[in-house]
Amino acid sequence: MVTACDVPIGVITGDNVKKLLAHAKDNGYAIPAFNCTSSSTANAVMEAASKFNSPVMIQASNGGAQFMAGKSIKDKNACAAGSVALAMHVRAVAPYYGVPVILHSDHCAKKLLPWFDGMIEADQAYFNQYGEPLFSSHMLDLSEEPDEENIAICVQYFKKLAPMKIWLEMEIGITGGEEDGVNNEDVDPEKLYTSPEQVYSVYEALSPIGDMFSIAAAFGNVHGVYKPGNVKLSPERLLGHQKYAKEKLSSADDKPIFLVMHGGSGSTDEEIKTAVSAGVVKMNVDTDTQWAYWDGLRVFEAENRDYLQGQIGNPKGPDAPNKKYYDPRVWIRKAEESMIARVGVSMEKLGSKDTFPTKKPADGAAPIFNFKPVSHNPLEQAKTMIGNLMKH
């Protein structure tokens, strides 16, 4: 039995994110990260985390954020606004689920950097008001660019994130397949495997700025859904990255680098275990939970089809009402229940199940507004600054 990590419930940021990810690496489990496109899918993820006693990551992709804002909104800032909306919803309700939640943004390619800039602007505004960023972490995916440019841009942004203690995830080496408008289906197969030298070059560039970063190193990963065995994964390569870094750093830590895994659909249980044992602390899950959400609705519709053909009229009589069947709260809940079960499967596979016993607050104990503005009194700020200086 793993001793639970000493972090608070609800959305966590800064040192607590680092503490939780280090706990995962040291105890041989990874935290599943689920792409959410609505309050419903986010709630399903948090309910599953509560049910299966697991920390969890909720992440917004660019397309998912656009959907959250509303597909009809064509404003250039719509995706950033949608990400903020999802983050604010999760922040408002996460404490009630009694588990730690990391708020994350998913793949951001070079063409999507304006979206990234918008989220950082929101982070800074939230930080100025409440003393912590809105999001816990962000991801830059510049893997389509030359390594030098990829790393240079990551350095530029990490310098902006580090003062707010926002975790940075970056990708080097390409994940194949297609997801959220980024298509790598015809990429050179060799680019699906990152070398130890590439991984270490990222570490060398980012570590002087701070230690809150992780690397998505490709080992044959492909986005999408595939039958196990149809995608050639080589998770053992991740052990090579760690060994190389350990030797270069003369580190006592066998796994000095935080690694993450993308394109896990179709992976065998053994491949996932190998990846986690090599220091993978987070794995993205999207395709499988998309299907699960739909499947819950599909089953409900198939079982109740005769009650879903009109507002009135069903096998019970021509004037019998059908409201209790077509009420969105009924069929959306069925979709949520199916997704909750599938989220639990990911937690089981990644070993995060039962690593954080749920700590739901007593009824009425959680504050409705679980954030408190920092003091903007100049005298108080001066006292705090002097106090901090004296500690050092």
N, C-alpha and C positions, 0 to 999 in steps of 0.2 A: 504494500500500500504506500503510495506516494504521499508525503506530508505536503499539505496544501501550501501554495505560495502565499506569502503575507502581503497581499495587495487588497485594496478596497473593492467593493462591488460597484456596479455601474460603469460608466465610461472611465477608463484610466488613461493617463498621459504621462509623459516625462519619465522620471526614474522608475515609476511603477511598470511602465511598458518594458523597460530594459530588464527589470527584476523578473517579470513574468516570462519573457522570452529566454532569459538565462536559465530560469527554473525548468523550462521545457527542454532546453538543450541538455542540461545536466541530469535530467531524470528520464530521458529517452522517450519523449512524446512530442507531438507537434500540434499546433492549434489550427483548426480548420477555419478558413476565411471564405465567407459566403457572399456572393454578389447579390445585392438586394435592389429591387426596383420600385418598392412601394412600402408603405407602413405595414401592410399585411405580411410581406415576405420577411421584413425585418423582425416583426413580432414573432413569426414562426421560428426564426433562428434563435431568438432569445428564449423563447419558451422551451425549445429543445435543449439549449444550454442549461437551463434551470432543471429540466427533467433528467438530464444525463450528467449533471454535476460537472460541467466543463466550462473553462474559459472559452471565449469565442471572438472571432473577428467578423465585423460587418463592413463590407466594402462597397463603394459605388464606382461603377465604371462610367465612362463618358456617356455612352448610350443609355445606361441605366439612369443616370442623373437627368438626362434630357427627358426621359419618360416620367421621372418623378416630378419634374417641373410642369410637364404637360406637352404632349406631342405637337400641339398647335402653336406653341410659343417658338418663334423663329429668332428671337433676340440673341445676339452673339454671347450674352452672358447667361443664357438659359441653363446650360449644363452646370455652370458653377452654382447658380441659384438652386438647382435641383439637388446637388450634392449637399449644400448647406441645409436645405429643407430636410433631407434624410438624416443628417447629423443632428439637427435640432430635435427631431422626433425621437431618435434613439436616446439622446441625452435626457429627454424629459421622462422616459419610461423605463430606461435600463435598470435603475436601482430597484424597481419592484420585482425584477426577475432574480435578484440575489446572486449574480455572478459577475465577474469582470468582463468588460466588453472593450475591445480595441476598435476604434473607428478609423477606417482606412479608405484610401482611394486607390483604385486599380489602374492597370496599364495606361500610362500617358505617353503616347508617341510624340515625336517632335512637332508634328502638325497640331497637336492638342495642347501645346504649352500655354496658350491663353486661358484654357480651363484650369490648368495647374496654378497659374498666376492668380486667378480669381479665388481659388480655395486658400492660397497663402494669404491673400488680402483678408479673407474672412478669419483665418487663424490669428493674424496679427491683431485685428479688431477685437476678437474674443479674448486674446491674451491681455491686451491693454485694459480690458474691462474686468476680467475675472482671474487673471494671473495664470492661466493655462490656455493652450491653443484649442480651437474648436475640434480639430481632428487629432487623433493619436499619431497617425503615420500617413505617409504618402508614397506612391510608387512612380518612379520615372522609368519608362521602357523606351530607351533610345537604342535598342539592340540592332535596329536596321541601319544605324549610322556607323561610320568607322569607329573603332574602339577609342581612338584618341579624342574624337569629338564627343562620343558618348560619355566618357569619363570626365572630360572638361566641363560639360554642361551639368553633370551631376555634382561636381565640386562647387560650381557656381550656386546651385540651388541649396546644397547642403549647408553652405555658409549662411543662407537665409533661415533655414530650418533649425539649425543647431542652437541658436540663442533661445528659441522657444521650446527646446527639447522635444522636437518632433522627429520621430523615427523616419529614416529614409530607406526605402527598398529600391534597388536598381536591378536591371537585367543586362547581362552580357552573354551573348550567344542567343540564338533565336529559337523561340517556341514555334513549332510548325502548326499547320492547320489554319482555321479561320475563327476569329471571335471578335464580336463587337466592332465590325468594320475593318479590322486589321487582318489582311489575308497573306499568310505565309505558306500556302499549300504547295507552291512550286519552288520553294527555296532550296538552295544547294544543301544536300543532306549533311555535308561536313560542318555546316554552320549550326547544326542542331546539337553539336557537342562542344562545350566550352573547355578550354585547356586550363591547367593549373596556373600557368603563367598569366593568362588573362584575368583569372580570379584574383590573383595576388596583386596585379597592377591596380585593380580597383581598391583593394585594401590599402596599398601604399598611398594612393591619392586621397582617400577619405579619412583614414585614421588620424592624420594630424589635425583635422577639424573637430572630430568627435568620435565616439564609439557607438553611437546609436544608428547603426545601419546594417542592412542585410543584403545578400546577393542572390539573385535568381540566376543560377548557372545552368545552362541547358545541358541535358544528358539524354537527348532524343525525345523530349517531351513534345506532345502534339495537342493543341486545343481541339475540343469536340468529343464525340462519343465513338468509341471503337471497341470491338470485341477484344478481351484480354489476349495478348499474344500477337495482335496485328500491328502494334506499335513497338518498335525496338528501343526499349529503354535500357540505359546502362547506369543505374544509380550507384554502382560501385565506383564510378569515376569521382563521385563526390568525396569519397574517402581519400582519393588521390589529391584532391584540392586541399583537404585539411592537412594531410601529411606534408605537402609541399609548403604550406603556410607555416606549419609548426617548425619545420626545419629552418626556414628563412628567418623566423622570428626568435628562434631558440626558445620556444614557448614550452611551458610545462603542461599546457592545455592540449590534449589530443585533438580538440575541435575548436580552434581559436576563432573560426569564422561562423557567423550566423548565415545559414543558407535557407532558401525557400524553394518550394516546388510548384511549378505551374503545369498545366496540361496533364492532370492526373487521371482524367477519365479513361477507363479501360486498363488502368494499371492493375497488376496483380497485387494481392495482399503482401506477398514476399517482396516485391519491388518497393512498395510503400515502406515496409519495415526497414529495408536496407537504406532507403533515403533518410528516414528518421534517425536511424542509428549513426548516420554520417553527419548529423548536425542540422538537418532540416527542421526548422522550428515552426513552419507555417506552410500549409498547402491550400491552394485555391480550389474551390468547388463551385461550379455554376451549372454545367450541362445536366448533371444528374439531379440537382434540385429543381431545375426548370421542368424536367420531365415529371418529377414527383408531384410538383404543384398541380400540373395539368392532369396527372393521372388520378388525383383525388377528385377533381371535378368530373373527369370522364366517367369514373365509376359511379358517382352520384347521379349523373345524368342518365346513364344506362339503366340504373335501378329504378329511377323515378320518371322515365320518359313520358309516361301517360299523364303525369301531373304537371308537365312543363310545356304543354302545347297551347296554353291560353290562361288567362286570368281566372276563368271559371270553366268548369266542365272537366270531369275525370271519371275513372271507373266507379266512383261512389255516386255519381249522378250528374246530370247536365248542369245543375246549378251549384255544384259543390266548388268552394273556393280553393285556389292553389297557392295562396300567398305564402304559406309556410314552407313551400318548396322553392319558389323563385325569389324570395327575399335574399339579396346578396349576402347577408350575414350568414345564411345557411350554407350556400354552396361555396362561398369563399372559405368558410371555416373547414369544409371538407378538404379543400385544396391545402389549407394550412396543416391540417392533421397529417396528411400524406407527406408533406414536406418535412414536418417535424420528425417523422419516423426516419426519413432518409438522412436528415442532418445527424441523427443519432448513429446511423451506420458509419458516417465519416468519422465521428468522434471515437467510435469503437476501433476503426481501422488505424487511426492516428495515435491511439493510446491516450487521448485526453479525457476520455470518459472516467468519471470518478476521481479526477485529480483536484477538483475544487468543490467540496460539499456546498451546496446552495445555502446561502444565508439570507433568506427573504426577511425583510424588516417586519417587525410587528405591525399589525393592522393600524394604519394611521400614523405610523412613526416616520415614514419616509417623507421628506419635505416635498411639497408639490412643485416648488421651484428649487431644484437641487443645484443651485449655483449662487454664489455670493460675490458681489462686486468687491474688488480690492479697494483699499482706502486710497483716495486721491488727495488726502490732506497733506500738504507739503511738509508740515512738521512731523507727521506720523511717518511719511516716507523717509525723511531724513533720519529719524530714530532707527527705522528698520535697516537703512543702509549702514549706519554706524555700527549697529548690532552685528550685522553680517561681517563687517570688516574686522571687528574685535574677535570674532570666532576664528579668524585666520591669523 
